[in-house]
Amino acid sequence: MPASSPWLAAILAALAAIGPFSIDTYLPAFPAIAASLGATPIEVQQTLTAYMATFAFMVLWHGALADHFGRRRVILGSMVLFVLASLVCALAPSIEWLWTGRVLQGLSGGAGMVVGRAVIRDLYDGAQAQRLMARVTMIFAIAPAIAPIIGGLLLAIAGWRAVFVFLALFAGGLTYLTWRYLPETLPAAARHPLHPVSLGRAYAKVLGSGAFLLVAGAVAFNFNGFFLYVLSAPAFLIGHLGLGPQQFGWMFVPTVLGMVCGSALSGRVAGRWQHGRTISIGFAIMGGAAALNVLIGALVTPGLPWSVLPIALYTIGMALATPSLTLIALDRFPARRGLASSCQSFLQVSLNAVTAGVFAPLLWGSPLTLAAGMAGFMSLGLLCFLSWQRRVEA
């Protein structure tokens, strides 16, 4: 496949979408899983935490492995493991077996996201890289919208185990597409050894960079302002808004439309706006949406569409800012893009895991506390970005 092929963005986006599909598709099935396996709601929630924690651990290594073995081999191996892990989940006779399958999914599910970013920077620089990153984000954004809808339909037609059969088939199809069409973008001469000393120094250099940590932190905090609602979707949509398991699209469709609009705008302004301007406008949109969300949570009875409108507006700003923030982070270490992408993903997913296990259960008690959580995460992201700007200007 030529590097300029429009299918490249679609394949990279689909590989990255394994992550949200692994989360959003089975959210409507939580009550059914608890009833089928004789588990408590907290035990079912911990299947999400098990996935997120191992996902966070392994994304720290996907990039280093891809810098050594090449991009294609790491993606292919991870997709095969994900297929097997999904089948373990589908056949799980107990909640403990489901935890095991989710751990294996977490170990393999992040490769497409991490290595895909490195592929983009292998191929392109500057505005072209931002456009492709925005295009991948725009296609990838469809996943959170259709995943819970697919999950709800599969749950109604064939039960919760069918969700994991679907994930196995999805990953199997991506394994074939990667093998058949995805080019190897890292030449052998540019690869790095996995010697523990040199690898340790490389990780120390990336994770010891204050500028990198601030930019990566901005991406992570911004995303968690939205991801808090993904993790709390059953409580928010079913408990507070009174919707059914097949009606999760009321939140996910508008939020994905917001991400599509924000990503499209990022692609259009690439090369015309400086990164700083793009990111600042993104934060302005997120800040306005978070403030509106708090007001609605405090003053208005929960309902449609006003309770989901601020979340959709927030994703516009988030998707506008994310491609520029990501490229700034990766460009700090052009010789180790895979490892830098791993470190960025590790920081983001580690925070995701903490949010899944701690913040979401603490905050999903009311729409107001969820809105406050969004505003808090966004404020921390803004603080990271402003601190990075001061470093650059100093």
C-alpha positions in Angstrom: 0.0 0.0 0.0 1.5 3.4 -0.9 2.1 5.7 2.1 -0.4 8.2 0.6 -3.2 5.7 0.3 -6.4 6.9 2.0 -6.8 3.3 3.3 -3.7 3.9 5.5 -5.7 6.2 7.7 -8.6 3.8 7.9 -6.4 0.9 8.9 -4.5 2.9 11.5 -7.8 4.2 12.9 -9.3 0.7 13.1 -6.2 -0.6 14.9 -6.4 2.2 17.4 -10.2 1.6 17.7 -9.5 -1.8 19.3 -9.1 0.1 22.6 -12.5 1.8 22.7 -14.2 -1.2 21.3 -12.8 -3.3 24.1 -14.4 -0.9 26.6 -17.6 0.6 25.0 -19.0 -2.5 23.3 -19.6 -4.5 26.5 -20.7 -1.6 28.8 -24.5 -2.3 28.1 -23.9 -5.9 29.1 -22.8 -5.2 32.7 -26.1 -6.3 34.3 -26.3 -9.4 32.1 -22.7 -10.4 32.9 -23.4 -10.0 36.7 -26.5 -12.1 36.5 -24.9 -14.8 34.3 -21.7 -15.2 36.3 -23.2 -14.6 39.7 -21.0 -11.5 40.2 -21.5 -8.3 42.0 -21.7 -5.0 40.1 -18.3 -4.0 41.6 -16.7 -7.3 40.4 -18.0 -6.7 36.9 -16.6 -3.1 37.1 -13.3 -4.6 38.0 -13.2 -6.3 34.6 -12.8 -2.8 33.2 -10.1 -2.0 35.7 -8.2 -5.2 34.9 -8.2 -4.3 31.2 -7.2 -0.7 31.8 -4.3 -1.5 34.2 -2.7 -4.1 32.0 -3.3 -1.9 28.9 -1.5 0.9 30.7 1.5 -1.4 31.6 1.9 -2.8 28.2 1.6 0.4 26.2 4.9 1.4 27.9 6.6 -1.4 25.9 4.8 -1.6 22.5 6.8 1.3 21.2 10.2 0.0 22.3 9.3 -3.4 20.8 8.3 -1.6 17.5 11.5 0.4 17.5 13.4 -2.9 17.6 11.3 -5.5 15.7 9.6 -3.1 13.3 6.1 -1.8 13.2 4.3 -4.6 11.4 5.6 -7.5 13.6 4.5 -5.9 16.8 1.0 -5.1 15.5 0.5 -8.5 14.0 1.6 -10.4 17.2 -0.6 -8.2 19.4 -3.7 -8.7 17.2 -3.3 -12.5 17.3 -3.1 -12.4 21.1 -6.1 -10.2 21.2 -8.1 -12.7 19.2 -7.2 -15.4 21.7 -8.0 -13.2 24.7 -11.4 -12.3 23.3 -12.3 -16.0 22.9 -11.2 -16.6 26.6 -13.7 -13.8 27.6 -16.5 -15.3 25.4 -16.1 -18.7 27.0 -15.5 -17.5 30.6 -17.4 -19.8 33.0 -16.8 -17.4 36.0 -15.9 -13.8 36.8 -12.3 -14.9 37.5 -12.0 -16.2 33.9 -13.4 -13.0 32.6 -10.8 -11.1 34.5 -8.1 -13.3 33.0 -9.4 -12.7 29.4 -9.6 -9.0 30.1 -6.0 -8.9 31.4 -4.9 -10.6 28.1 -6.9 -8.1 26.1 -5.2 -5.3 27.9 -1.8 -6.6 27.2 -2.4 -6.6 23.5 -5.1 -4.0 22.8 -2.8 -0.9 22.8 -0.3 -1.8 20.1 -2.4 -0.3 17.3 -2.8 3.0 19.0 0.9 3.3 20.1 2.6 2.0 17.0 0.1 3.8 14.6 1.3 7.2 15.9 4.9 6.2 15.2 3.9 5.1 11.7 2.4 8.5 11.0 5.6 10.3 12.1 7.7 7.8 10.2 6.0 8.8 7.0 5.2 12.5 7.4 6.4 15.8 9.0 4.7 19.1 9.8 1.3 19.9 8.4 1.0 16.5 6.6 1.5 14.7 9.8 -1.1 16.8 11.5 -3.6 16.2 8.7 -3.1 12.4 8.8 -3.2 12.4 12.6 -6.5 14.4 12.4 -7.9 12.0 9.8 -7.1 9.0 11.9 -8.7 10.7 14.9 -11.8 11.5 12.9 -12.2 7.9 11.7 -11.3 6.5 15.1 -13.9 8.8 16.7 -16.7 6.7 15.1 -15.7 3.7 17.4 -17.1 5.1 20.7 -20.4 5.9 19.0 -21.1 2.6 17.3 -19.4 0.3 19.9 -22.2 0.5 22.6 -24.9 0.4 19.9 -23.3 -2.8 18.5 -22.9 -4.1 22.0 -26.5 -3.4 22.9 -27.8 -5.1 19.7 -25.6 -8.2 20.3 -26.7 -8.4 23.9 -30.4 -8.3 22.8 -29.9 -10.9 20.0 -27.4 -13.3 21.3 -26.4 -12.5 24.8 -23.3 -10.9 26.3 -20.8 -13.6 25.1 -21.5 -12.6 21.6 -19.9 -9.2 22.3 -16.5 -10.9 22.8 -17.0 -13.1 19.8 -17.5 -9.9 17.8 -14.2 -8.5 19.2 -12.4 -11.7 18.2 -13.7 -11.4 14.7 -12.9 -7.7 14.5 -9.3 -8.3 15.6 -9.0 -11.2 13.2 -10.0 -9.0 10.3 -7.5 -6.4 11.4 -4.8 -9.0 11.6 -5.4 -9.9 7.9 -5.6 -6.2 6.8 -2.3 -5.4 8.6 -0.5 -8.4 7.1 -1.9 -7.6 3.6 -1.8 -3.9 3.4 0.1 -2.1 6.2 3.7 -1.1 5.0 6.7 -1.5 7.3 7.8 2.2 7.9 10.9 1.6 10.0 14.0 0.5 8.0 16.3 -2.0 9.6 19.1 0.6 9.8 16.9 2.8 12.0 16.0 0.2 14.6 17.2 0.1 18.2 18.5 -2.7 20.4 16.5 -4.0 23.4 19.6 -3.9 25.6 18.4 -3.2 29.2 21.0 -0.4 29.8 20.4 1.6 26.6 16.6 1.0 26.9 16.6 2.2 30.5 18.5 5.3 29.5 16.0 6.0 26.7 13.0 5.7 29.0 14.7 7.8 31.6 15.4 10.5 29.0 11.8 10.6 27.8 10.1 10.3 31.2 12.6 12.7 32.7 11.8 15.5 30.2 9.6 18.0 31.9 8.4 19.5 28.6 7.3 16.0 27.4 5.5 15.2 30.6 3.6 18.5 30.5 2.4 18.0 26.9 1.5 14.4 27.5 -0.2 15.3 30.7 -2.3 17.8 28.9 -3.5 15.2 26.4 -4.2 12.7 29.3 -6.2 15.1 31.5 -8.2 16.5 28.6 -9.2 13.0 27.4 -10.1 11.9 30.9 -12.6 14.8 31.2 -14.5 13.0 28.5 -13.5 9.4 29.4 -15.0 9.8 32.8 -18.4 9.8 31.1 -17.5 6.7 29.0 -16.6 4.8 32.2 -19.7 6.1 34.0 -22.1 5.5 31.0 -24.2 2.8 32.7 -24.8 5.0 35.8 -25.2 8.2 33.9 -27.5 7.0 31.1 -29.4 4.3 32.8 -29.4 5.6 36.4 -29.7 9.3 35.9 -31.3 9.8 32.5 -33.5 6.7 32.6 -32.4 5.2 29.3 -32.2 1.5 28.4 -29.1 -0.6 27.4 -30.0 -0.2 23.7 -30.1 3.6 24.0 -26.4 4.4 24.8 -26.2 6.1 21.4 -27.9 9.2 22.9 -24.6 10.1 24.5 -22.1 8.4 22.2 -23.4 9.6 18.8 -23.3 13.4 19.7 -19.9 13.1 21.4 -18.5 11.3 18.3 -19.9 13.9 16.0 -18.1 16.4 18.2 -14.8 14.6 17.8 -15.3 14.3 14.1 -15.9 18.1 13.8 -12.9 18.9 16.0 -10.7 16.5 14.1 -11.9 17.9 10.7 -11.2 21.4 11.9 -7.7 20.4 13.1 -7.0 19.0 9.6 -8.2 22.1 7.9 -6.1 24.5 9.9 -2.9 22.4 9.7 -0.1 24.5 8.2 -2.2 27.7 8.6 -2.4 28.0 12.4 0.5 27.5 14.7 0.2 24.6 17.2 -0.2 27.0 20.1 -3.2 28.8 18.5 -4.9 25.5 17.7 -4.5 24.2 21.2 -5.6 27.5 22.8 -8.8 27.5 20.9 -9.4 23.9 21.8 -9.0 24.7 25.4 -11.4 27.7 25.1 -14.1 25.3 23.7 -13.4 22.7 26.4 -13.5 25.3 29.1 -16.8 26.7 27.9 -18.4 23.3 27.7 -17.2 22.2 31.1 -18.6 25.4 32.7 -21.9 24.9 30.9 -22.0 21.3 32.1 -21.5 22.3 35.7 -24.4 24.9 35.4 -26.7 22.3 33.9 -25.8 19.7 36.5 -26.5 22.2 39.4 -29.6 23.9 38.1 -31.5 21.6 35.6 -33.2 18.3 36.1 -31.2 15.6 34.2 -32.7 14.8 30.8 -32.2 14.9 27.0 -30.7 16.6 25.2 -29.3 19.2 27.6 -27.4 16.7 29.8 -25.3 15.4 26.9 -24.9 18.6 24.9 -21.9 19.9 26.9 -20.1 16.6 26.6 -20.4 16.8 22.8 -19.1 20.4 22.8 -16.2 19.3 25.0 -15.2 16.7 22.5 -15.0 19.3 19.7 -12.3 21.2 21.7 -10.5 18.0 22.8 -10.3 16.7 19.2 -9.1 20.0 17.9 -6.2 20.2 20.4 -5.1 16.6 20.6 -3.3 16.2 17.2 -1.1 19.2 17.8 -0.4 18.2 21.4 0.5 14.7 20.3 2.9 15.9 17.5 4.6 18.3 19.9 5.2 15.4 22.3 6.5 13.0 19.7 8.7 15.6 18.1 10.7 15.9 21.4 12.4 12.6 20.5 12.5 12.1 16.7 14.9 9.2 16.9 12.7 7.2 19.4 9.2 8.0 18.2 7.9 4.5 19.1 9.2 4.7 22.6 8.0 8.3 23.0 4.5 7.2 21.8 4.6 4.4 24.3 5.5 6.8 27.2 2.7 9.2 26.2 0.2 6.4 25.9 1.3 5.0 29.3 0.7 8.3 31.0 -2.7 8.6 29.4 -3.9 5.0 30.0 -2.5 5.0 33.6 -4.7 7.9 34.3 -7.6 6.1 32.5 -7.1 3.1 34.8 -7.1 5.3 37.9 -10.2 7.0 36.7 -11.9 3.7 36.0 -11.1 2.2 39.4 -11.3 5.4 41.6 -12.7 8.5 40.1 -15.6 7.1 38.1 -17.1 5.2 41.1 -16.6 8.3 43.3 -18.2 10.7 40.8 -21.0 8.9 39.1 -23.4 9.4 41.9 -24.9 12.5 40.3 -24.7 14.5 37.1 -23.2 17.4 39.0 -20.3 15.4 40.5 -19.6 14.1 37.0 -19.6 17.6 35.6 -17.3 18.7 38.4 -15.0 15.8 37.5 -14.9 16.9 33.8 -14.1 20.5 34.8 -11.3 19.3 37.2 -9.6 17.2 34.6 -9.8 19.9 31.9 -8.4 22.5 34.4 -5.4 20.2 35.1 -4.9 19.8 31.3 -4.9 23.5 30.9 -2.4 24.0 33.7 -0.1 21.5 32.0 -0.3 23.3 28.7 0.2 26.8 30.2 3.3 25.5 32.1 4.7 24.0 28.9 4.1 27.4 27.2 6.0 29.2 29.9 8.9 26.8 29.5 9.0 27.4 25.7 8.9 31.1 26.1 11.5 31.3 28.9 
